[in-house]
Structure formats: C-alpha cells, structure tokens
Amino acid sequence: MSPRGERWIDPFAGIPGRRLFIAVPLPGDAAEAVRSIVDEVRAEPLPAGARDVRWVRLDGLHLTLRFLGPTPEGRLEPTVAAVRSVAAAAPGPITVQLGGAGTFPPQGRPRALWIGIVDGAEALGQLAGELDTALTEAGWASEHRAFRPHLTLARSDGVAAGPLVAGRLGAAMARGTIPVTLDRFGLFESVTGGGPARYVPVTSTDLGAITSEPPGVYHQSTPDPH
C-alpha cells in the first residue's frame, strides 16, 4: 500500500528481460540469527485493523551489491563473465557484523526496513567498486549512487504500521550484532508472482575461487516464512 492506501504497483511490470541483481548471500547460521529477530518482531501484535509490512523470504537473504533490473538475454553472457572475474579476483571471504536497523526513507512512513552493517562495510564497498569496473567493461553504465550496504527485511509501501514495526526491529537489533562470514558471490534473478519474490541463481561462486553450480532456487539451510 502507498501512503494513500493504493495497491502497490510493480514498476517493472511489462518490461521484457529477466530481473537481475548481483549480491552476496547470507550463510545459514547468519540467516537463522536474522530469522530469530524477525520472528520476535512479528510476534508482537499490531493495533486492531493495522496492516503488517511485507516481510521478505528468509530463505534468500542477501546483501545486494548492484541491481541491474530487466536484462535482455543478449547481455547475460558478458554479465556472468564479469561476475565470475570479480569473484575470482577476490582475496577470499569477507567478515562483517550486522547491527542496527533503519528505514528508507529515514523519516515519515517507510518504504523499506533494513538491518545495517556496523563492521566490514569497507570490504564490501571495495568489492562493489571492483564489480562496477567489471560491469562497465561489460557494457553496463557505471553506478552513480553511493554504495550503502544493508540487509532488506521488509517493504512497507507506506503502511501506517511501518514506523511501529521499524521501531520494534531497531529495539531488537540494539541488543547486539550478528557476525557473518560472506563466502559466496553471484548473479541472481528475482522471480515475482504468487507471494514474496524468489531469488534464483544465474551463477554463484566462491569469493576467491571459480566454482560452477547448476541453476536453481537459492536455498539457505533454514526454512522460509519477501
């Protein structure tokens, strides 16, 4: 819902091409820790008649490095090659700490709720910069927006309960941080319809080494509840 209560409209509806993005997926132990936080927040009742935010699927949690959007098939091969080259050049896994929480926008009714990065953001920023260089060489425009690493947990589309839920998420995250070792990197497709988006790997490799995986829905070692 928008702030006026209109139904959410997909901005990419009708645009041809696979909806692609490049991200670092969370491993199972970190996903389980995030799931516990989300379960705690969701267990608190909302005011009568209030609409909840739209929580993401917890079997596909990831830190997005670059959103590409609807992509023609002809651009897929050089994009995959760019992702693999960046993964191969990486020195290895990246250790970060998830901590704090916030919203976009930061004031008023939020459109998205997220958990932040309190340590390790510089290494992720360097990876994102190397990715931008590789994608530019592959024919993509350079990313003009500043890189702000975060873990999106819900989309609220301006619903009235958004600030309340965001406050509860912030309170839960204020108790500590979540250590995460990020060891994989890949190109993913966002598949919408029939509920929260599913994230299907196009290519997924170890940071610092090239390994191949057959396409399929990316699954964490935890079940799901976006």
C-alpha positions as CSV (number, residue, x, y, z in Angstrom):
1,M,0.0,0.0,0.0
2,S,1.1,3.5,-0.7
3,P,0.7,6.3,1.9
4,R,-2.7,7.0,0.5
5,G,-3.7,3.3,0.6
6,E,-3.3,2.5,-3.1
7,R,-2.4,-1.0,-4.1
8,W,1.4,-1.5,-4.7
9,I,2.3,-1.4,-8.4
10,D,5.3,-3.3,-9.8
11,P,7.4,-0.6,-11.5
12,F,9.0,-3.2,-13.9
13,A,5.7,-4.8,-14.9
14,G,5.6,-5.3,-18.7
15,I,9.3,-4.6,-19.2
16,P,11.0,-7.5,-21.1
17,G,14.0,-9.3,-19.7
18,R,15.0,-11.2,-16.6
19,R,15.2,-9.1,-13.4
20,L,18.8,-9.5,-12.3
21,F,20.8,-8.3,-9.4
22,I,24.3,-9.1,-8.0
23,A,24.6,-10.0,-4.3
24,V,26.4,-11.8,-1.6
25,P,24.0,-14.3,0.0
26,L,23.9,-14.8,3.8
27,P,25.1,-18.3,5.0
28,G,22.7,-20.4,7.0
29,D,23.9,-19.6,10.5
30,A,23.5,-15.8,9.9
31,A,20.2,-16.4,8.3
32,E,19.0,-18.3,11.3
33,A,20.0,-15.4,13.6
34,V,18.2,-12.9,11.5
35,R,15.1,-15.2,11.4
36,S,15.1,-15.2,15.2
37,I,15.0,-11.4,15.2
38,V,12.2,-11.3,12.6
39,D,10.2,-13.9,14.5
40,E,10.5,-11.8,17.7
41,V,9.3,-8.6,15.9
42,R,6.4,-10.4,14.1
43,A,5.2,-12.0,17.4
44,E,4.3,-8.5,18.8
45,P,0.7,-7.7,18.0
46,L,-0.2,-4.8,15.8
47,P,-3.1,-2.3,16.5
48,A,-6.5,-3.6,15.6
49,G,-7.0,-3.4,11.8
50,A,-3.4,-2.4,11.1
51,R,-1.8,-4.0,8.0
52,D,1.6,-5.6,8.6
53,V,4.7,-4.8,6.4
54,R,5.6,-7.3,3.6
55,W,8.5,-9.4,5.0
56,V,11.0,-10.8,2.6
57,R,11.5,-14.5,2.1
58,L,14.1,-15.6,4.7
59,D,15.4,-18.4,2.5
60,G,17.1,-15.9,0.2
61,L,18.6,-13.2,2.4
62,H,21.4,-11.3,0.7
63,L,23.4,-8.1,0.6
64,T,22.8,-6.5,-2.8
65,L,25.9,-5.1,-4.5
66,R,24.2,-4.0,-7.7
67,F,20.6,-4.0,-9.0
68,L,20.5,-4.5,-12.8
69,G,16.8,-4.8,-13.5
70,P,15.2,-6.3,-16.5
71,T,18.0,-7.7,-18.7
72,P,17.9,-8.9,-22.3
73,E,19.3,-12.4,-22.9
74,G,22.0,-10.9,-25.1
75,R,23.6,-9.2,-22.1
76,L,23.6,-12.2,-19.9
77,E,26.9,-13.8,-21.0
78,P,29.1,-10.8,-20.6
79,T,27.4,-10.0,-17.2
80,V,28.1,-13.6,-16.0
81,A,31.7,-13.3,-17.1
82,A,32.1,-10.0,-15.2
83,V,30.7,-11.5,-12.0
84,R,32.9,-14.5,-12.2
85,S,36.0,-12.4,-12.9
86,V,35.3,-10.3,-9.8
87,A,34.7,-13.4,-7.6
88,A,38.0,-15.0,-8.8
89,A,40.0,-11.8,-8.0
90,A,38.6,-11.5,-4.5
91,P,41.1,-12.3,-1.7
92,G,38.6,-14.6,0.0
93,P,35.6,-14.5,2.4
94,I,34.5,-11.2,3.9
95,T,33.7,-10.9,7.6
96,V,31.1,-8.4,8.6
97,Q,28.9,-7.6,11.6
98,L,25.2,-7.0,11.1
99,G,24.0,-4.3,13.5
100,G,21.4,-1.6,14.0
101,A,18.3,-1.1,11.8
102,G,16.8,1.7,9.8
103,T,14.3,2.6,7.1
104,F,14.2,4.1,3.6
105,P,13.3,7.0,3.8
106,P,14.5,7.6,7.3
107,Q,11.6,9.9,8.2
108,G,7.8,9.5,7.9
109,R,6.2,6.3,6.7
110,P,9.0,4.0,5.4
111,R,9.0,2.1,2.2
112,A,11.6,-0.4,3.4
113,L,13.0,-1.8,6.7
114,W,16.6,-3.0,6.9
115,I,19.4,-4.1,9.1
116,G,22.8,-2.3,8.8
117,I,26.4,-3.2,8.6
118,V,28.5,-1.9,11.6
119,D,31.8,-3.6,10.6
120,G,33.1,-4.8,7.3
121,A,31.3,-2.3,5.1
122,E,34.7,-1.1,3.6
123,A,35.5,-4.6,2.3
124,L,32.0,-4.8,0.8
125,G,32.4,-1.4,-0.7
126,Q,35.7,-2.4,-2.3
127,L,34.0,-5.5,-3.8
128,A,31.2,-3.3,-5.1
129,G,33.7,-0.9,-6.7
130,E,35.5,-3.8,-8.5
131,L,32.2,-5.1,-9.7
132,D,31.3,-1.7,-11.1
133,T,34.5,-1.6,-13.1
134,A,33.9,-5.1,-14.5
135,L,30.3,-4.3,-15.4
136,T,31.3,-1.1,-17.1
137,E,33.8,-3.0,-19.2
138,A,30.9,-5.5,-20.0
139,G,28.7,-2.6,-21.3
140,W,26.8,-1.5,-18.3
141,A,26.6,2.1,-17.2
142,S,28.7,2.9,-14.1
143,E,26.7,3.1,-10.9
144,H,26.2,6.7,-9.9
145,R,24.7,6.1,-6.5
146,A,26.8,5.8,-3.4
147,F,27.1,2.2,-2.1
148,R,25.1,1.8,1.1
149,P,25.3,-1.9,2.2
150,H,22.2,-3.1,4.1
151,L,20.1,-6.2,4.5
152,T,16.5,-5.5,3.4
153,L,14.0,-7.4,5.6
154,A,10.6,-5.9,4.7
155,R,8.8,-3.5,2.4
156,S,6.2,-1.4,3.9
157,D,5.0,0.7,1.0
158,G,4.0,3.5,3.4
159,V,1.5,1.5,5.5
160,A,0.6,3.1,8.8
161,A,2.2,0.4,10.9
162,G,5.6,0.8,9.2
163,P,7.1,3.2,11.8
164,L,5.9,1.0,14.7
165,V,7.4,-2.2,13.2
166,A,10.6,-0.4,12.3
167,G,10.9,0.8,15.9
168,R,10.5,-2.8,17.2
169,L,13.1,-4.0,14.7
170,G,15.5,-1.3,15.9
171,A,14.9,-2.2,19.5
172,A,15.6,-5.9,18.8
173,M,18.9,-5.1,17.0
174,A,20.0,-2.7,19.7
175,R,20.8,-5.7,21.9
176,G,23.8,-6.8,19.9
177,T,25.3,-7.6,16.5
178,I,25.3,-10.7,14.2
179,P,28.7,-11.9,12.9
180,V,28.7,-13.1,9.3
181,T,31.3,-14.7,7.1
182,L,30.4,-14.0,3.5
183,D,32.0,-16.5,1.2
184,R,29.9,-16.6,-1.9
185,F,29.0,-14.1,-4.7
186,G,26.7,-14.3,-7.6
187,L,24.2,-13.1,-10.2
188,F,20.6,-13.7,-9.2
189,E,17.2,-13.4,-10.9
190,S,14.2,-12.0,-8.9
191,V,11.1,-14.0,-9.8
192,T,7.9,-12.4,-8.7
193,G,4.3,-13.6,-8.5
194,G,2.4,-15.8,-6.0
195,G,3.8,-14.1,-2.9
196,P,7.2,-12.7,-2.0
197,A,9.9,-12.7,-4.6
198,R,12.1,-15.8,-5.1
199,Y,15.8,-15.4,-5.8
200,V,17.1,-17.8,-8.4
201,P,20.9,-18.0,-9.0
202,V,22.2,-17.5,-12.5
203,T,25.7,-18.0,-11.4
204,S,27.1,-18.3,-7.9
205,T,30.8,-18.8,-7.0
206,D,33.1,-18.8,-4.0
207,L,34.8,-15.5,-3.3
208,G,38.4,-16.1,-4.4
209,A,37.7,-19.2,-6.5
210,I,35.6,-20.1,-9.5
211,T,33.1,-23.0,-9.0
212,S,30.1,-23.8,-11.1
213,E,26.6,-24.6,-9.8
214,P,23.5,-25.6,-11.8
215,P,20.7,-23.0,-11.9
216,G,18.1,-23.4,-9.2
217,V,16.4,-21.6,-6.4
218,Y,18.9,-20.4,-3.9
219,H,18.1,-22.1,-0.5
220,Q,19.6,-21.3,2.8
221,S,19.9,-24.1,5.3
222,T,16.9,-22.6,7.1
223,P,13.3,-22.8,6.0
224,D,11.4,-19.7,4.9
225,P,8.3,-17.6,6.3
226,H,9.6,-11.5,0.7
